[in-house]
Amino acid sequence: MAGFVREHAGPLVLSVLLHAVVIGLLAVGFVNLGSRPTPKPQIALQAAVVDEAAIENEMRKLEEDERRRERAARQEEERAEEVRREREAEEKRLDALKQQRVEEEKAELERTEQRRKDEAERTKTAELEAKRKKEQEAKAAADKKRQAEEARQKREREAELKRRMAEEEQRAAAVDAGLLAQYVAQIQARVQRAWIRPPTARAGLNCVVYVTQVPGGEVVGVRVGECNGDDYVRQSIEAAVYRASPLPKPADPSLFERNLKLEFKPDE
């Protein structure tokens, strides 16, 4: 009640003043009526009772109004609290949804990154496998080529060996038949016929001559080794060998020698 009076002091004071004015007017009227016959006391008592009842009635109305306002205020506060709770709940729900979206996006990014890594790993593995396969194929091809080359070289070596053996056998047979000595004697005779004897050549001339020829008998090189003649004699022998070119061919091709060693004895 004290709280009610404090909060509604203004209206209460106004109501009290209003009643005081009414009571004052009544009092003035009572004084003015002093010369008149004295009214019966119960009339003033009834007015006072009526005024007190009106005050009580007014007080009850004020209290009821206050209670209604308090109820309305409480209801308003309750509605505001409910709205606040609903807002907080909605905010929490939105935050939860936002956090869920963030986590889902993060998970999707992680899955995408993992897929990218897996794809890169598969690509790398495929590339390494292709490279390994290519290297194996290249190695196999190289081995096959090397083996083929080795086989070819082996066949050539065997063929060359057979050819040389056949030539050696043929040469040996030709040598045994005296064809080599005959071939060398023909060359020596041809050189001697082509020799122009210089004035300084003495009797009993004996020189060793090294001759280089190509197939067909053409002379491509001459060198006089041990010789008992002077430089003029040496030069004349070299000139004679070149004039004798091409040299006679052997009766048997196996007797051909690129490098010949001849004995030049023109007096024999």
URKANOR-V929028 format. One record per backbone hydrogen bond with DSSP energy under -1.0 kcal/mol. CO is the residue of the C=O (numbers start at 1). NH is the residue of the N-H. E is the energy in kcal/mol with one decimal. If there is no record, write none. Layout:
{{CO & NH & E} {CO & NH & E}}
This chain:
{{1 & 5 & -2.6} {2 & 6 & -2.5} {3 & 7 & -2.5} {4 & 8 & -1.8} {8 & 12 & -1.7} {9 & 13 & -2.7} {10 & 14 & -2.4} {11 & 15 & -2.3} {12 & 16 & -2.7} {13 & 17 & -2.9} {14 & 18 & -2.4} {15 & 19 & -2.2} {16 & 20 & -2.4} {17 & 21 & -2.6} {18 & 22 & -2.1} {19 & 23 & -2.6} {20 & 24 & -2.9} {21 & 25 & -2.8} {22 & 26 & -2.3} {23 & 27 & -2.3} {24 & 28 & -2.8} {25 & 29 & -2.6} {26 & 30 & -2.0} {27 & 31 & -2.3} {28 & 32 & -2.8} {29 & 33 & -1.4} {31 & 34 & -1.9} {40 & 43 & -1.6} {41 & 45 & -1.9} {42 & 46 & -2.4} {43 & 47 & -1.9} {44 & 48 & -2.7} {45 & 49 & -2.8} {46 & 50 & -2.9} {47 & 51 & -3.1} {48 & 52 & -2.6} {49 & 53 & -2.5} {50 & 54 & -2.5} {51 & 55 & -2.4} {52 & 56 & -2.8} {53 & 57 & -3.0} {54 & 58 & -3.0} {55 & 59 & -3.0} {56 & 60 & -2.8} {57 & 61 & -2.4} {58 & 62 & -2.7} {59 & 63 & -2.9} {60 & 64 & -3.3} {61 & 65 & -3.1} {62 & 66 & -2.8} {63 & 67 & -3.1} {64 & 68 & -3.1} {65 & 69 & -2.9} {66 & 70 & -3.1} {67 & 71 & -3.6} {68 & 72 & -3.2} {69 & 73 & -3.2} {70 & 74 & -3.4} {71 & 75 & -3.2} {72 & 76 & -2.9} {73 & 77 & -3.0} {74 & 78 & -3.4} {75 & 79 & -3.2} {76 & 80 & -3.1} {77 & 81 & -3.3} {78 & 82 & -3.1} {79 & 83 & -3.1} {80 & 84 & -2.8} {81 & 85 & -3.0} {82 & 86 & -3.1} {83 & 87 & -2.9} {84 & 88 & -3.1} {85 & 89 & -3.2} {86 & 90 & -2.9} {87 & 91 & -3.1} {88 & 92 & -3.0} {89 & 93 & -2.8} {90 & 94 & -3.1} {91 & 95 & -3.0} {92 & 96 & -3.0} {93 & 97 & -2.7} {94 & 98 & -3.0} {95 & 99 & -3.1} {96 & 100 & -2.7} {97 & 101 & -2.9} {98 & 102 & -2.8} {99 & 103 & -2.8} {100 & 104 & -3.0} {101 & 105 & -3.3} {102 & 106 & -2.7} {103 & 107 & -3.0} {104 & 108 & -2.8} {105 & 109 & -2.7} {106 & 110 & -2.7} {107 & 111 & -2.8} {108 & 112 & -3.0} {109 & 113 & -3.0} {110 & 114 & -2.6} {111 & 115 & -2.9} {112 & 116 & -2.6} {113 & 117 & -2.7} {114 & 118 & -3.0} {115 & 119 & -3.0} {116 & 120 & -2.8} {117 & 121 & -2.8} {118 & 122 & -2.9} {119 & 123 & -2.9} {120 & 124 & -2.9} {121 & 125 & -2.9} {122 & 126 & -2.9} {123 & 127 & -2.8} {124 & 128 & -2.9} {125 & 129 & -2.8} {126 & 130 & -2.9} {127 & 131 & -3.0} {128 & 132 & -3.1} {129 & 133 & -2.9} {130 & 134 & -2.8} {131 & 135 & -2.9} {132 & 136 & -2.7} {133 & 137 & -2.8} {134 & 138 & -3.0} {135 & 139 & -3.0} {136 & 140 & -3.1} {137 & 141 & -2.9} {138 & 142 & -2.9} {139 & 143 & -3.3} {140 & 144 & -2.7} {141 & 145 & -2.9} {142 & 146 & -3.2} {143 & 147 & -3.1} {144 & 148 & -2.5} {145 & 149 & -2.9} {146 & 150 & -3.1} {147 & 151 & -2.7} {148 & 152 & -2.8} {149 & 153 & -3.1} {150 & 154 & -2.6} {151 & 155 & -2.6} {152 & 156 & -2.9} {153 & 157 & -3.2} {154 & 158 & -2.9} {155 & 159 & -2.9} {156 & 160 & -3.5} {157 & 161 & -3.1} {158 & 162 & -2.6} {159 & 163 & -2.9} {160 & 164 & -3.1} {161 & 165 & -2.8} {162 & 166 & -2.6} {163 & 167 & -3.0} {164 & 168 & -3.6} {165 & 169 & -2.7} {166 & 170 & -2.9} {167 & 171 & -3.6} {168 & 172 & -3.3} {169 & 173 & -2.4} {170 & 174 & -2.6} {171 & 175 & -3.3} {172 & 176 & -2.7} {173 & 177 & -1.5} {174 & 179 & -2.4} {175 & 178 & -1.9} {178 & 182 & -1.6} {179 & 183 & -2.2} {180 & 184 & -2.6} {181 & 185 & -2.3} {182 & 186 & -1.9} {183 & 187 & -1.7} {184 & 188 & -2.7} {185 & 189 & -2.4} {186 & 190 & -2.1} {187 & 191 & -2.5} {188 & 192 & -2.4} {189 & 193 & -2.0} {190 & 194 & -1.5} {198 & 201 & -1.5} {206 & 228 & -1.0} {207 & 264 & -3.6} {208 & 225 & -3.3} {209 & 262 & -3.2} {210 & 223 & -2.2} {211 & 260 & -3.2} {212 & 220 & -3.1} {212 & 221 & -1.4} {214 & 217 & -2.3} {217 & 247 & -2.8} {218 & 214 & -1.9} {221 & 212 & -2.8} {223 & 210 & -3.3} {226 & 208 & -2.9} {230 & 234 & -2.3} {231 & 235 & -2.8} {232 & 236 & -2.2} {233 & 237 & -2.1} {234 & 238 & -2.3} {235 & 239 & -2.3} {236 & 240 & -1.8} {237 & 241 & -2.1} {238 & 242 & -2.0} {239 & 243 & -2.1} {240 & 244 & -1.6} {252 & 255 & -2.3} {253 & 256 & -1.6} {258 & 213 & -2.7} {260 & 211 & -2.4} {262 & 209 & -3.0} {264 & 207 & -2.0} {265 & 268 & -1.3}}
